[in-house]
Amino acid sequence: MDAVNIDAMLARFAEHWSPKKVAELNDYDVKLVKVQGEFTWHRHDETDEFFLVLDGELTIQLRDGDVLLRPRELYVVPRGVEHCPRAEVETTILLLEPRGVVNTGDTGGPLTAVAQTLAS
Amino acid sequence: MDAVNIDAMLARFAEHWSPKKVAELNDYDVKLVKVQGEFTWHRHDETDEFFLVLDGELTIQLRDGDVLLRPRELYVVPRGVEHCPRAEVETTILLLEPRGVVNTGDTGGPLTAVAQTLAS
């Protein structure tokens, strides 16, 4: 594996809510995603989910309040906790979660996306 | 858990080569570390190790060549691979690895540090 330059990777795709795998850490995937607008309420019963905002601003809506993330801010959504990400402006995020986690969790639906791999 | 502001966390410590835990992701720890100078050659036989450079410049020396990481560049050192991080200038890094991994791996010695937790 070579070093992964996040900005070079981000330049290679434009679509929103479609995570791209850029590295592996044991049985976890390191992914980049661009988002804008509102995702869908969902939860992951089997795993926590790590979000690090790189650019933009992300609101992680939870049933009991919002978590606002600006660049160089991170948050871990605990397993089983319903959440719905939302971004007013285009926002880029580094995600970490176990391999095979489905982005829409228990909810499924049209926003479900299989993470493509971007080779470095 | 609240959002973790990386810069606020980095402002809370100064020592080098002493990772601070700022979040948990399942059985993994999310850590921040400041480094300068050369660490020690070591390996982790049981796990990969994730490095994301935030500021500065990190050289991960491997037995068959160096990996240079600038800000917004990441690298995963595979399990079992000997490595020795080195930084000319003070460099800040986000680390991810399973809980309980010892920073000096199989080598031990005076640079061995138990990660303190910084509450957000």
gemmi code that builds the backbone of each chain (N, CA, C; Angstrom):
import gemmi

chains = {
    "A": [
        ("MET", (0.843, -1.206, 0.000), (0.000, 0.000, 0.000), (0.869, 1.244, 0.000)),
        ("ASP", (0.501, 2.225, -0.810), (1.167, 3.522, -0.781), (0.441, 4.441, 0.188)),
        ("ALA", (1.069, 5.574, 0.463), (0.364, 6.613, 1.211), (-0.883, 7.019, 0.430)),
        ("VAL", (-1.923, 7.371, 1.144), (-3.168, 7.822, 0.522), (-3.284, 9.321, 0.732)),
        ("ASN", (-3.320, 10.052, -0.389), (-3.521, 11.495, -0.306), (-5.021, 11.762, -0.396)),
        ("ILE", (-5.577, 12.252, 0.690), (-7.031, 12.413, 0.765), (-7.544, 13.330, -0.340)),
        ("ASP", (-6.855, 14.418, -0.589), (-7.364, 15.362, -1.587), (-7.298, 14.797, -3.000)),
        ("ALA", (-6.258, 14.024, -3.285), (-6.200, 13.373, -4.595), (-7.353, 12.384, -4.749)),
        ("MET", (-7.669, 11.689, -3.681), (-8.795, 10.743, -3.729), (-10.118, 11.478, -3.897)),
        ("LEU", (-10.294, 12.571, -3.173), (-11.556, 13.317, -3.263), (-11.768, 13.876, -4.672)),
        ("ALA", (-10.650, 14.159, -5.361), (-10.763, 14.711, -6.721), (-11.261, 13.674, -7.721)),
        ("ARG", (-11.301, 12.423, -7.320), (-11.638, 11.353, -8.262), (-13.118, 10.979, -8.284)),
        ("PHE", (-13.916, 11.621, -7.455), (-15.357, 11.329, -7.521), (-16.147, 12.561, -7.097)),
        ("ALA", (-17.401, 12.577, -7.516), (-18.241, 13.751, -7.258), (-19.548, 13.394, -6.549)),
        ("GLU", (-19.996, 12.159, -6.680), (-21.351, 11.841, -6.218), (-21.445, 11.887, -4.689)),
        ("HIS", (-22.623, 12.188, -4.245), (-22.882, 12.325, -2.808), (-23.410, 11.012, -2.209)),
        ("TRP", (-23.102, 10.841, -0.918), (-23.619, 9.715, -0.133), (-23.163, 8.373, -0.692)),
        ("SER", (-22.004, 8.343, -1.340), (-21.511, 7.097, -1.921), (-20.057, 6.892, -1.489)),
        ("PRO", (-19.858, 6.258, -0.324), (-18.512, 6.149, 0.253), (-17.549, 5.393, -0.662)),
        ("LYS", (-16.308, 5.838, -0.684), (-15.242, 5.184, -1.436), (-14.207, 4.659, -0.454)),
        ("LYS", (-13.874, 3.390, -0.577), (-12.878, 2.775, 0.299), (-11.483, 3.133, -0.185)),
        ("VAL", (-10.656, 3.639, 0.727), (-9.304, 4.044, 0.328), (-8.219, 3.270, 1.075)),
        ("ALA", (-8.590, 2.543, 2.109), (-7.593, 1.765, 2.854), (-8.319, 0.751, 3.729)),
        ("GLU", (-7.545, -0.215, 4.192), (-8.062, -1.225, 5.120), (-7.235, -1.213, 6.387)),
        ("LEU", (-7.896, -1.381, 7.508), (-7.237, -1.481, 8.810), (-7.795, -2.742, 9.457)),
        ("ASN", (-7.042, -3.828, 9.417), (-7.556, -5.121, 9.878), (-8.882, -5.405, 9.163)),
        ("ASP", (-9.962, -5.636, 9.906), (-11.249, -5.910, 9.255), (-12.129, -4.655, 9.178)),
        ("TYR", (-11.494, -3.499, 9.230), (-12.210, -2.222, 9.070), (-11.863, -1.622, 7.710)),
        ("ASP", (-12.803, -0.840, 7.182), (-12.546, -0.071, 5.969), (-12.441, 1.410, 6.317)),
        ("VAL", (-11.476, 2.070, 5.680), (-11.322, 3.520, 5.763), (-11.946, 4.080, 4.495)),
        ("LYS", (-12.927, 4.943, 4.648), (-13.678, 5.424, 3.488), (-13.751, 6.940, 3.483)),
        ("LEU", (-13.871, 7.475, 2.272), (-14.135, 8.902, 2.092), (-15.509, 9.041, 1.470)),
        ("VAL", (-16.229, 10.090, 1.886), (-17.549, 10.321, 1.303), (-17.794, 11.821, 1.196)),
        ("LYS", (-18.475, 12.196, 0.112), (-18.954, 13.570, -0.049), (-20.458, 13.560, 0.195)),
        ("VAL", (-20.934, 14.518, 0.947), (-22.363, 14.546, 1.260), (-22.894, 15.969, 1.106)),
        ("GLN", (-24.156, 16.052, 0.766), (-24.877, 17.323, 0.806), (-26.356, 16.988, 0.856)),
        ("GLY", (-27.091, 17.751, 1.657), (-28.505, 17.457, 1.853), (-28.690, 16.542, 3.047)),
        ("GLU", (-29.817, 15.848, 3.074), (-30.126, 14.992, 4.219), (-30.077, 13.537, 3.796)),
        ("PHE", (-29.496, 12.692, 4.658), (-29.434, 11.253, 4.403), (-30.754, 10.645, 4.873)),
        ("THR", (-30.716, 9.510, 5.464), (-31.927, 8.838, 5.915), (-31.694, 8.388, 7.357)),
        ("TRP", (-32.722, 8.421, 8.174), (-32.583, 7.918, 9.545), (-32.294, 6.424, 9.512)),
        ("HIS", (-31.299, 6.018, 10.283), (-30.960, 4.597, 10.317), (-30.107, 4.330, 11.551)),
        ("ARG", (-29.860, 3.069, 11.799), (-28.944, 2.713, 12.881), (-28.179, 1.457, 12.491)),
        ("HIS", (-27.049, 1.262, 13.173), (-26.241, 0.051, 12.973), (-26.223, -0.682, 14.311)),
        ("ASP", (-26.942, -1.787, 14.384), (-27.048, -2.483, 15.670), (-25.764, -3.190, 16.052)),
        ("GLU", (-24.884, -3.433, 15.069), (-23.715, -4.265, 15.317), (-22.428, -3.486, 15.469)),
        ("THR", (-22.458, -2.149, 15.265), (-21.176, -1.435, 15.295), (-21.339, 0.054, 15.554)),
        ("ASP", (-20.318, 0.627, 16.193), (-20.139, 2.075, 16.220), (-19.717, 2.536, 14.818)),
        ("GLU", (-19.802, 3.863, 14.607), (-19.433, 4.427, 13.295), (-18.664, 5.729, 13.540)),
        ("PHE", (-17.469, 5.814, 12.944), (-16.564, 6.946, 13.163), (-16.674, 7.961, 12.030)),
        ("PHE", (-16.883, 9.226, 12.379), (-16.961, 10.330, 11.411), (-15.891, 11.358, 11.741)),
        ("LEU", (-15.097, 11.726, 10.751), (-14.163, 12.854, 10.880), (-14.448, 13.799, 9.716)),
        ("VAL", (-14.868, 15.033, 10.046), (-15.153, 15.996, 8.976), (-13.850, 16.610, 8.487)),
        ("LEU", (-13.699, 16.615, 7.149), (-12.496, 17.164, 6.512), (-12.740, 18.580, 6.006)),
        ("ASP", (-13.873, 18.792, 5.367), (-14.254, 20.102, 4.823), (-15.764, 20.222, 4.947)),
        ("GLY", (-16.240, 21.454, 5.105), (-17.679, 21.667, 5.170), (-18.192, 21.621, 6.595)),
        ("GLU", (-19.394, 21.137, 6.759), (-20.018, 21.121, 8.085), (-21.103, 20.048, 8.077)),
        ("LEU", (-21.027, 19.170, 9.046), (-21.959, 18.042, 9.112), (-22.763, 18.110, 10.401)),
        ("THR", (-24.070, 17.979, 10.256), (-24.923, 17.807, 11.433), (-25.332, 16.343, 11.496)),
        ("ILE", (-24.972, 15.691, 12.594), (-25.462, 14.327, 12.810), (-26.679, 14.455, 13.715)),
        ("GLN", (-27.852, 14.311, 13.117), (-29.075, 14.388, 13.892), (-29.240, 13.086, 14.673)),
        ("LEU", (-29.486, 13.241, 15.964), (-29.801, 12.096, 16.818), (-31.211, 12.327, 17.354)),
        ("ARG", (-31.840, 11.299, 17.870), (-33.223, 11.462, 18.341), (-33.290, 12.414, 19.526)),
        ("ASP", (-32.184, 12.560, 20.263), (-32.197, 13.453, 21.420), (-31.310, 14.684, 21.226)),
        ("GLY", (-31.076, 15.090, 19.983), (-30.321, 16.320, 19.746), (-29.341, 16.167, 18.609)),
        ("ASP", (-28.784, 17.288, 18.193), (-27.868, 17.282, 17.049), (-26.419, 17.366, 17.517)),
        ("VAL", (-25.525, 16.767, 16.741), (-24.081, 16.940, 16.928), (-23.563, 17.659, 15.686)),
        ("LEU", (-22.956, 18.821, 15.893), (-22.439, 19.603, 14.770), (-20.934, 19.378, 14.653)),
        ("LEU", (-20.483, 19.020, 13.456), (-19.057, 18.752, 13.223), (-18.526, 19.685, 12.147)),
        ("ARG", (-17.475, 20.406, 12.502), (-16.763, 21.235, 11.539), (-15.439, 20.530, 11.210)),
        ("PRO", (-14.652, 21.057, 10.268), (-13.398, 20.383, 9.907), (-12.502, 20.140, 11.130)),
        ("ARG", (-11.882, 18.994, 11.146), (-11.026, 18.542, 12.243), (-11.834, 18.314, 13.513)),
        ("GLU", (-13.082, 17.955, 13.333), (-13.889, 17.481, 14.459), (-14.381, 16.078, 14.124)),
        ("LEU", (-14.436, 15.246, 15.147), (-14.829, 13.852, 14.940), (-15.891, 13.448, 15.956)),
        ("TYR", (-16.600, 12.395, 15.602), (-17.656, 11.876, 16.469), (-17.840, 10.401, 16.157)),
        ("VAL", (-18.140, 9.634, 17.192), (-18.448, 8.224, 17.012), (-19.912, 8.004, 17.385)),
        ("VAL", (-20.711, 7.615, 16.403), (-22.106, 7.268, 16.684), (-22.111, 5.871, 17.290)),
        ("PRO", (-22.642, 5.732, 18.506), (-22.626, 4.405, 19.144), (-23.548, 3.418, 18.422)),
        ("ARG", (-23.177, 2.172, 18.497), (-24.019, 1.134, 17.881), (-25.456, 1.244, 18.414)),
        ("GLY", (-26.408, 1.008, 17.544), (-27.813, 0.978, 17.965), (-28.471, 2.332, 18.065)),
        ("VAL", (-27.713, 3.405, 17.883), (-28.273, 4.755, 18.037), (-28.730, 5.272, 16.671)),
        ("GLU", (-29.997, 5.618, 16.584), (-30.528, 6.165, 15.334), (-29.896, 7.507, 15.036)),
        ("HIS", (-29.529, 7.699, 13.776), (-28.920, 8.964, 13.384), (-29.258, 9.266, 11.931)),
        ("CYS", (-29.159, 10.536, 11.601), (-29.453, 10.988, 10.235), (-28.531, 12.161, 9.926)),
        ("PRO", (-27.474, 11.930, 9.144), (-26.557, 13.016, 8.792), (-27.228, 14.018, 7.842)),
        ("ARG", (-26.809, 15.259, 7.981), (-27.352, 16.324, 7.136), (-26.254, 17.368, 6.942)),
        ("ALA", (-26.138, 17.908, 5.721), (-25.129, 18.933, 5.433), (-25.754, 19.986, 4.527)),
        ("GLU", (-25.627, 21.233, 4.925), (-26.163, 22.326, 4.087), (-25.270, 22.525, 2.867)),
        ("VAL", (-23.957, 22.536, 3.108), (-23.004, 22.708, 2.009), (-22.322, 21.361, 1.752)),
        ("GLU", (-21.689, 21.230, 0.606), (-20.984, 19.978, 0.330), (-19.908, 19.763, 1.397)),
        ("THR", (-19.906, 18.582, 1.951), (-19.047, 18.264, 3.091), (-18.332, 16.953, 2.809)),
        ("THR", (-17.046, 16.907, 3.168), (-16.283, 15.674, 2.967), (-15.936, 15.076, 4.331)),
        ("ILE", (-16.010, 13.774, 4.383), (-15.909, 13.038, 5.647), (-15.015, 11.824, 5.469)),
        ("LEU", (-14.202, 11.543, 6.489), (-13.504, 10.266, 6.575), (-14.300, 9.377, 7.528)),
        ("LEU", (-14.643, 8.188, 7.051), (-15.442, 7.224, 7.813), (-14.604, 6.005, 8.149)),
        ("LEU", (-14.841, 5.429, 9.281), (-14.215, 4.160, 9.639), (-15.255, 3.250, 10.267)),
        ("GLU", (-15.369, 2.063, 9.728), (-16.307, 1.095, 10.280), (-15.928, -0.289, 9.789)),
        ("PRO", (-16.418, -1.320, 10.455), (-16.047, -2.671, 10.044), (-16.475, -2.939, 8.598)),
        ("ARG", (-15.670, -3.738, 7.899), (-15.963, -4.098, 6.518), (-17.365, -4.693, 6.420)),
        ("GLY", (-18.101, -4.299, 5.411), (-19.402, -4.902, 5.161), (-20.574, -4.159, 5.764)),
        ("VAL", (-20.305, -3.106, 6.538), (-21.416, -2.330, 7.095), (-22.136, -1.620, 5.950)),
        ("VAL", (-23.442, -1.683, 5.955), (-24.254, -1.040, 4.914), (-24.552, 0.387, 5.349)),
        ("ASN", (-24.362, 1.329, 4.423), (-24.447, 2.745, 4.799), (-25.813, 3.142, 5.354)),
        ("THR", (-26.867, 2.489, 4.883), (-28.198, 2.846, 5.360), (-28.660, 1.981, 6.537)),
        ("GLY", (-27.761, 1.132, 7.050), (-28.055, 0.359, 8.256), (-29.324, -0.462, 8.144)),
        ("ASP", (-30.197, -0.333, 9.139), (-31.425, -1.123, 9.208), (-32.495, -0.619, 8.243)),
        ("THR", (-32.274, 0.567, 7.663), (-33.340, 1.226, 6.895), (-33.348, 0.801, 5.440)),
        ("GLY", (-32.172, 0.648, 4.848), (-32.096, 0.309, 3.421), (-32.658, 1.419, 2.549)),
        ("GLY", (-33.127, 1.040, 1.364), (-33.750, 2.017, 0.478), (-32.794, 2.543, -0.567)),
        ("PRO", (-33.251, 3.565, -1.307), (-32.520, 4.002, -2.512), (-31.147, 4.602, -2.238)),
        ("LEU", (-30.864, 5.036, -1.031), (-29.556, 5.620, -0.750), (-28.512, 4.553, -0.398)),
        ("THR", (-28.930, 3.297, -0.350), (-27.982, 2.223, -0.059), (-26.929, 2.158, -1.165)),
        ("ALA", (-25.651, 2.159, -0.764), (-24.548, 2.169, -1.731), (-23.461, 1.214, -1.268)),
        ("VAL", (-22.964, 0.426, -2.180), (-21.804, -0.415, -1.890), (-20.545, 0.424, -2.107)),
        ("ALA", (-19.672, 0.419, -1.136), (-18.462, 1.249, -1.238), (-17.558, 0.717, -2.335)),
        ("GLN", (-17.270, 1.540, -3.320), (-16.249, 1.216, -4.318), (-14.883, 1.425, -3.699)),
        ("THR", (-13.890, 0.739, -4.236), (-12.517, 0.930, -3.782), (-11.777, 1.835, -4.760)),
        ("LEU", (-11.107, 2.866, -4.236), (-10.219, 3.700, -5.028), (-8.793, 3.255, -4.739)),
        ("ALA", (-8.142, 2.697, -5.733), (-6.751, 2.279, -5.547), (-5.850, 3.509, -5.511)),
        ("SER", (-4.841, 3.459, -4.665), (-3.949, 4.624, -4.560), (-2.725, 4.414, -5.438)),
    ],
    "B": [
        ("MET", (-21.147, 10.830, 24.402), (-19.931, 11.441, 23.885), (-20.256, 12.719, 23.121)),
        ("ASP", (-19.451, 13.736, 23.282), (-19.581, 14.956, 22.496), (-18.678, 14.858, 21.282)),
        ("ALA", (-18.878, 15.805, 20.364), (-17.934, 15.942, 19.259), (-16.554, 16.217, 19.839)),
        ("VAL", (-15.540, 15.707, 19.175), (-14.154, 15.919, 19.592), (-13.514, 16.905, 18.623)),
        ("ASN", (-13.108, 18.038, 19.152), (-12.396, 19.032, 18.343), (-10.895, 18.727, 18.443)),
        ("ILE", (-10.330, 18.316, 17.343), (-8.935, 17.866, 17.354), (-7.999, 18.966, 17.844)),
        ("ASP", (-8.214, 20.180, 17.386), (-7.285, 21.249, 17.773), (-7.395, 21.594, 19.253)),
        ("ALA", (-8.613, 21.543, 19.780), (-8.760, 21.777, 21.222), (-8.036, 20.682, 22.012)),
        ("MET", (-8.113, 19.459, 21.526), (-7.416, 18.355, 22.203), (-5.894, 18.516, 22.099)),
        ("LEU", (-5.422, 18.898, 20.930), (-3.970, 19.052, 20.746), (-3.414, 20.163, 21.638)),
        ("ALA", (-4.258, 21.145, 21.949), (-3.809, 22.260, 22.799), (-3.618, 21.827, 24.244)),
        ("ARG", (-4.095, 20.631, 24.574), (-4.072, 20.198, 25.978), (-2.847, 19.385, 26.371)),
        ("PHE", (-1.948, 19.150, 25.422), (-0.727, 18.438, 25.802), (0.415, 18.850, 24.878)),
        ("ALA", (1.615, 18.630, 25.344), (2.799, 19.066, 24.600), (3.792, 17.928, 24.352)),
        ("GLU", (3.774, 16.900, 25.169), (4.833, 15.891, 25.096), (4.763, 15.088, 23.803)),
        ("HIS", (5.932, 14.653, 23.397), (6.061, 13.894, 22.158), (5.990, 12.385, 22.416)),
        ("TRP", (5.518, 11.675, 21.401), (5.493, 10.192, 21.406), (4.642, 9.633, 22.534)),
        ("SER", (3.645, 10.397, 22.975), (2.783, 9.950, 24.065), (1.323, 10.094, 23.640)),
        ("PRO", (0.775, 9.068, 23.008), (-0.575, 9.178, 22.435), (-1.643, 9.442, 23.494)),
        ("LYS", (-2.620, 10.235, 23.126), (-3.766, 10.535, 23.989), (-5.019, 9.992, 23.334)),
        ("LYS", (-5.769, 9.218, 24.091), (-7.011, 8.655, 23.570), (-8.117, 9.700, 23.630)),
        ("VAL", (-8.800, 9.908, 22.518), (-9.859, 10.921, 22.477), (-11.231, 10.329, 22.150)),
        ("ALA", (-11.279, 9.091, 21.700), (-12.566, 8.459, 21.397), (-12.357, 6.958, 21.282)),
        ("GLU", (-13.481, 6.236, 21.333), (-13.477, 4.789, 21.145), (-14.390, 4.432, 19.980)),
        ("LEU", (-13.961, 3.463, 19.212), (-14.757, 2.922, 18.106), (-14.761, 1.413, 18.309)),
        ("ASN", (-15.862, 0.888, 18.829), (-15.912, -0.534, 19.199), (-14.711, -0.851, 20.099)),
        ("ASP", (-13.881, -1.816, 19.725), (-12.723, -2.153, 20.562), (-11.442, -1.476, 20.054)),
        ("TYR", (-11.594, -0.410, 19.304), (-10.455, 0.382, 18.836), (-10.393, 1.698, 19.615)),
        ("ASP", (-9.190, 2.231, 19.738), (-9.013, 3.557, 20.314), (-8.605, 4.537, 19.222)),
        ("VAL", (-9.188, 5.739, 19.295), (-8.807, 6.856, 18.426), (-7.877, 7.737, 19.260)),
        ("LYS", (-6.660, 7.948, 18.773), (-5.655, 8.652, 19.562), (-5.036, 9.794, 18.766)),
        ("LEU", (-4.598, 10.797, 19.496), (-3.809, 11.876, 18.923), (-2.418, 11.814, 19.519)),
        ("VAL", (-1.435, 12.125, 18.689), (-0.059, 12.116, 19.199), (0.739, 13.229, 18.518)),
        ("LYS", (1.619, 13.852, 19.289), (2.586, 14.804, 18.753), (3.940, 14.112, 18.728)),
        ("VAL", (4.647, 14.260, 17.624), (5.949, 13.600, 17.511), (6.975, 14.560, 16.948)),
        ("GLN", (8.204, 14.329, 17.316), (9.343, 15.002, 16.682), (10.586, 14.181, 16.995)),
        ("GLY", (11.458, 14.066, 15.984), (12.637, 13.220, 16.149), (12.328, 11.822, 15.660)),
        ("GLU", (13.105, 10.877, 16.146), (12.960, 9.498, 15.677), (12.420, 8.635, 16.805)),
        ("PHE", (11.473, 7.742, 16.468), (10.925, 6.807, 17.447), (11.866, 5.601, 17.546)),
        ("THR", (11.349, 4.438, 17.642), (12.176, 3.232, 17.750), (11.628, 2.202, 16.755)),
        ("TRP", (12.499, 1.407, 16.173), (12.042, 0.339, 15.283), (11.238, -0.669, 16.085)),
        ("HIS", (10.080, -1.027, 15.560), (9.230, -2.009, 16.251), (8.219, -2.550, 15.252)),
        ("ARG", (7.485, -3.551, 15.678), (6.383, -4.058, 14.861), (5.262, -4.519, 15.798)),
        ("HIS", (4.071, -4.624, 15.202), (2.912, -5.144, 15.928), (2.471, -6.407, 15.195)),
        ("ASP", (2.717, -7.559, 15.819), (2.412, -8.813, 15.120), (0.927, -9.087, 15.042)),
        ("GLU", (0.143, -8.409, 15.905), (-1.269, -8.741, 16.015), (-2.192, -7.756, 15.313)),
        ("THR", (-1.656, -6.659, 14.778), (-2.580, -5.669, 14.222), (-1.909, -4.726, 13.236)),
        ("ASP", (-2.719, -4.253, 12.266), (-2.357, -3.103, 11.443), (-2.420, -1.843, 12.318)),
        ("GLU", (-1.850, -0.752, 11.788), (-1.838, 0.514, 12.544), (-2.090, 1.656, 11.550)),
        ("PHE", (-3.079, 2.480, 11.866), (-3.527, 3.560, 10.969), (-2.925, 4.894, 11.395)),
        ("PHE", (-2.297, 5.596, 10.445), (-1.718, 6.918, 10.682), (-2.370, 7.928, 9.739)),
        ("LEU", (-2.850, 9.031, 10.273), (-3.312, 10.160, 9.452), (-2.573, 11.394, 9.943)),
        ("VAL", (-1.768, 11.998, 9.067), (-1.027, 13.197, 9.475), (-1.948, 14.414, 9.416)),
        ("LEU", (-1.953, 15.172, 10.490), (-2.786, 16.377, 10.609), (-1.985, 17.641, 10.290)),
        ("ASP", (-0.785, 17.725, 10.833), (0.101, 18.877, 10.649), (1.538, 18.347, 10.662)),
        ("GLY", (2.401, 19.027, 9.911), (3.800, 18.618, 9.911), (4.093, 17.630, 8.803)),
        ("GLU", (5.013, 16.745, 9.059), (5.435, 15.795, 8.025), (6.047, 14.579, 8.715)),
        ("LEU", (5.548, 13.411, 8.385), (5.989, 12.178, 9.033), (6.611, 11.245, 8.004)),
        ("THR", (7.786, 10.737, 8.338), (8.372, 9.663, 7.546), (8.197, 8.365, 8.325)),
        ("ILE", (7.512, 7.415, 7.721), (7.435, 6.081, 8.318), (8.507, 5.249, 7.636)),
        ("GLN", (9.600, 5.038, 8.333), (10.677, 4.219, 7.792), (10.267, 2.748, 7.852)),
        ("LEU", (10.390, 2.063, 6.724), (10.179, 0.627, 6.653), (11.500, 0.003, 6.229)),
        ("ARG", (11.665, -1.285, 6.418), (12.946, -1.922, 6.087), (13.229, -1.861, 4.589)),
        ("ASP", (12.161, -1.725, 3.782), (12.396, -1.669, 2.333), (12.056, -0.299, 1.733)),
        ("GLY", (12.104, 0.743, 2.549), (11.870, 2.078, 1.995), (11.048, 2.938, 2.932)),
        ("ASP", (10.970, 4.229, 2.616), (10.257, 5.174, 3.466), (8.897, 5.523, 2.868)),
        ("VAL", (7.949, 5.806, 3.737), (6.670, 6.369, 3.329), (6.593, 7.770, 3.928)),
        ("LEU", (6.424, 8.780, 3.068), (6.364, 10.162, 3.523), (4.911, 10.595, 3.575)),
        ("LEU", (4.499, 11.133, 4.708), (3.108, 11.573, 4.882), (3.069, 13.047, 5.231)),
        ("ARG", (2.326, 13.799, 4.413), (2.069, 15.211, 4.699), (0.632, 15.335, 5.212)),
        ("PRO", (0.223, 16.526, 5.636), (-1.147, 16.674, 6.148), (-2.195, 16.166, 5.146)),
        ("ARG", (-3.196, 15.514, 5.682), (-4.273, 14.909, 4.892), (-3.757, 13.752, 4.052)),
        ("GLU", (-2.704, 13.113, 4.546), (-2.265, 11.857, 3.951), (-2.290, 10.780, 5.037)),
        ("LEU", (-2.655, 9.568, 4.634), (-2.793, 8.477, 5.600), (-2.080, 7.240, 5.081)),
        ("TYR", (-1.762, 6.382, 6.030), (-1.077, 5.126, 5.702), (-1.410, 4.103, 6.780)),
        ("VAL", (-1.525, 2.859, 6.346), (-1.745, 1.768, 7.295), (-0.514, 0.871, 7.275)),
        ("VAL", (0.190, 0.796, 8.388), (1.318, -0.125, 8.511), (0.743, -1.519, 8.745)),
        ("PRO", (1.031, -2.467, 7.847), (0.475, -3.812, 8.028), (1.046, -4.506, 9.273)),
        ("ARG", (0.248, -5.387, 9.819), (0.713, -6.150, 10.984), (2.015, -6.875, 10.650)),
        ("GLY", (2.905, -6.915, 11.616), (4.129, -7.684, 11.437), (5.235, -6.955, 10.697)),
        ("VAL", (4.937, -5.753, 10.183), (5.935, -5.023, 9.403), (6.702, -4.063, 10.324)),
        ("GLU", (8.013, -4.231, 10.351), (8.841, -3.342, 11.165), (8.782, -1.926, 10.628)),
        ("HIS", (8.657, -0.975, 11.525), (8.598, 0.427, 11.112), (9.177, 1.306, 12.206)),
        ("CYS", (9.606, 2.493, 11.778), (10.184, 3.461, 12.711), (9.807, 4.870, 12.243)),
        ("PRO", (8.832, 5.495, 12.910), (8.417, 6.840, 12.515), (9.499, 7.872, 12.853)),
        ("ARG", (9.576, 8.893, 12.013), (10.544, 9.963, 12.207), (9.947, 11.254, 11.681)),
        ("ALA", (10.177, 12.365, 12.410), (9.658, 13.668, 11.985), (10.707, 14.725, 12.260)),
        ("GLU", (11.013, 15.495, 11.222), (11.986, 16.580, 11.400), (11.377, 17.719, 12.213)),
        ("VAL", (10.147, 18.082, 11.866), (9.432, 19.149, 12.582), (8.352, 18.516, 13.439)),
        ("GLU", (7.849, 19.272, 14.398), (6.765, 18.726, 15.214), (5.578, 18.388, 14.309)),
        ("THR", (5.081, 17.192, 14.488), (4.050, 16.645, 13.612), (2.933, 16.067, 14.470)),
        ("THR", (1.693, 16.308, 14.050), (0.560, 15.762, 14.802), (-0.136, 14.716, 13.939)),
        ("ILE", (-0.558, 13.663, 14.603), (-1.054, 12.463, 13.923), (-2.313, 11.970, 14.616)),
        ("LEU", (-3.267, 11.506, 13.831), (-4.397, 10.749, 14.366), (-4.098, 9.270, 14.136)),
        ("LEU", (-4.168, 8.491, 15.199), (-3.866, 7.051, 15.176), (-5.128, 6.259, 15.457)),
        ("LEU", (-5.240, 5.123, 14.833), (-6.325, 4.203, 15.160), (-5.772, 2.803, 15.240)),
        ("GLU", (-6.040, 2.134, 16.348), (-5.589, 0.754, 16.506), (-6.405, 0.105, 17.622)),
        ("PRO", (-6.402, -1.214, 17.663), (-7.181, -1.893, 18.701), (-6.724, -1.477, 20.095)),
        ("ARG", (-7.673, -1.418, 21.014), (-7.379, -1.057, 22.397), (-6.291, -1.979, 22.951)),
        ("GLY", (-5.357, -1.387, 23.669), (-4.357, -2.183, 24.356), (-3.071, -2.379, 23.586)),
        ("VAL", (-3.029, -1.893, 22.347), (-1.776, -2.013, 21.596), (-0.723, -1.118, 22.247)),
        ("VAL", (0.466, -1.660, 22.426), (1.567, -0.914, 23.035), (2.317, -0.173, 21.935)),
        ("ASN", (2.605, 1.106, 22.175), (3.161, 1.943, 21.107), (4.507, 1.446, 20.597)),
        ("THR", (5.272, 0.821, 21.436), (6.588, 0.344, 21.016), (6.572, -1.121, 20.544)),
        ("GLY", (5.381, -1.699, 20.474), (5.230, -3.037, 19.900), (6.095, -4.071, 20.600)),
        ("ASP", (6.844, -4.819, 19.790), (7.674, -5.909, 20.299), (8.962, -5.407, 20.940)),
        ("THR", (9.259, -4.118, 20.778), (10.563, -3.595, 21.184), (10.592, -3.142, 22.638)),
        ("GLY", (9.504, -2.488, 23.083), (9.486, -1.968, 24.452), (10.509, -0.870, 24.654)),
        ("GLY", (10.932, -0.687, 25.893), (11.959, 0.307, 26.172), (11.370, 1.622, 26.669)),
        ("PRO", (12.243, 2.630, 26.776), (11.874, 3.863, 27.472), (10.794, 4.691, 26.785)),
        ("LEU", (10.559, 4.474, 25.502), (9.526, 5.245, 24.805), (8.139, 4.643, 24.969)),
        ("THR", (8.062, 3.504, 25.647), (6.762, 2.870, 25.857), (5.889, 3.803, 26.707)),
        ("ALA", (4.682, 4.057, 26.233), (3.775, 4.990, 26.919), (2.372, 4.405, 26.918)),
        ("VAL", (1.700, 4.488, 28.055), (0.286, 4.112, 28.131), (-0.530, 5.329, 27.728)),
        ("ALA", (-1.471, 5.126, 26.807), (-2.258, 6.263, 26.315), (-3.176, 6.786, 27.411)),
        ("GLN", (-3.006, 8.045, 27.767), (-3.968, 8.706, 28.653), (-5.231, 9.041, 27.877)),
        ("THR", (-6.336, 9.176, 28.592), (-7.590, 9.572, 27.953), (-7.826, 11.052, 28.191)),
        ("LEU", (-8.134, 11.790, 27.130), (-8.553, 13.191, 27.249), (-10.065, 13.226, 27.095)),
        ("ALA", (-10.765, 13.580, 28.148), (-12.226, 13.668, 28.066), (-12.618, 14.905, 27.274)),
        ("SER", (-13.654, 14.792, 26.467), (-14.066, 15.948, 25.659), (-15.180, 16.696, 26.395)),
    ],
}
model = gemmi.Model(1)
for chain_id, residues in chains.items():
    chain = gemmi.Chain(chain_id)
    for i, (resn, *xyz) in enumerate(residues, 1):
        res = gemmi.Residue()
        res.name, res.seqid = resn, gemmi.SeqId(i, " ")
        for name, pos in zip(("N", "CA", "C"), xyz):
            atom = gemmi.Atom()
            atom.name, atom.element = name, gemmi.Element(name[0])
            atom.pos, atom.b_iso = gemmi.Position(*pos), 0.0
            res.add_atom(atom)
        chain.add_residue(res)
    model.add_chain(chain)
structure = gemmi.Structure()
structure.add_model(model)
structure.setup_entities()
